[in-house]
Amino acid sequence: MFHSGFGLWGIIVMVIAVVPFWRLCARVGFSPWLSLLILVPLVNIAFIYFLAFSEWPTRSGTAAAGGAAPATG
């Protein structure tokens, strides 16, 4: 009947949760690897607040490897 573990549904749910945050982190200038924090209970809530209220590197002009730095000159 039922067995414990993630299985196929667990993998699908993880992909659905991580992919949007991966894209969001890359777009705003943070490392996309930070999106894996969304899988950790309670840490995921803190991560969402961090994204919402922190200064984004792409807006301040210091982009990380995942984002594009604004052109100067």
N, C-alpha and C positions, 0 to 999 in steps of 0.2 A: 504494500500500500504506500505509505508515506515514509520517506527516509530523510534523515537530516543532511544538511549540506546545501551548497548553493545550486548546483546543477545548472541546467540551461537557463531557467528563469532568473536565477541569481546573476548570471553573466549578462543577460539582456538588461536587467534593471541597473547593473553597474555601468554598462555602456551608456544607457539613457541618462544616467546621472552625471557621468564624468565628461562626456563629449561637449555639452554646452559650456561647462565651466572651463574646459581646456581652451575652447575658442575664445571665451571671454577674457581669460588670463592673457592669452597671446595678443589679443586686440588692444588691451589697455596697457600692456608693457611689462606685465609680470611673467615669471617663468610658467609655462603651461603645466609643468610638473606639479605645481601647487594645487591643481584641480583634483589630484588624488586625495587631498584632505577631505573632499566631500564624502568619501566613503567611511570616514571615521566618525562614529556617533559623538555628539556634542561638539566635537571639533568642527564639524561641518557648519554648525550654526555660527560659531565664532568666525569661521572663514567667510561666510556670507556677510557678516557685519564688517569684517576687515575690508572686503571688496567694496562695500557700500560707502564706507566712511574714510578710507585712506586716500591719500593723494596719489593719483595714478601717474606712473613714470612718463607716459606719453603726453600727459597734460603739462608736466613740469619741465619737459625737455630732456630728461635723462631716461631714455628707453633701454630696457633690458634686451637680451638676445632675441626674445620672441616678438618684439614690436619694432616699429620703424621710428627712427629719430626724426624730428622735424628738420626741414632744411633751413639753414641759416645763410645769410649773405645778401 
